[in-house]
Amino acid sequence: MEVLEIILVIFLVFSALMTVRFDEELISIIFLSIFSLILTALYLLHKAADVALAEAVIGAGLNTAIFMSAISQIRHGDSD
């Protein structure tokens, strides 16, 4: 189990670095969603299912949808 945890932490750091490295917003949003899914797996590995569920719903689902909507409105010039 330790090997899996180390691999997940390495991927977690990699996805965090890729999130801040790219200038394209869409790619950064995708890497942020991947970060959240890896964090969800780590929470499940530590038997924190309630925290993992909240992270999956809010981190991977809701944040991604909000960011995509905001980027879409900014690109189209909507002010509403």
Protein Blocks (a to p, Z undefined) as FASTA:
>chain_A
ZZmmmmmmmmmmmmmmmmmmpmblklmmmmmmmmmmmmmmmmmmnopaklmmmmmmmmmm
mmmmmmmmmmmmmmnopaZZ
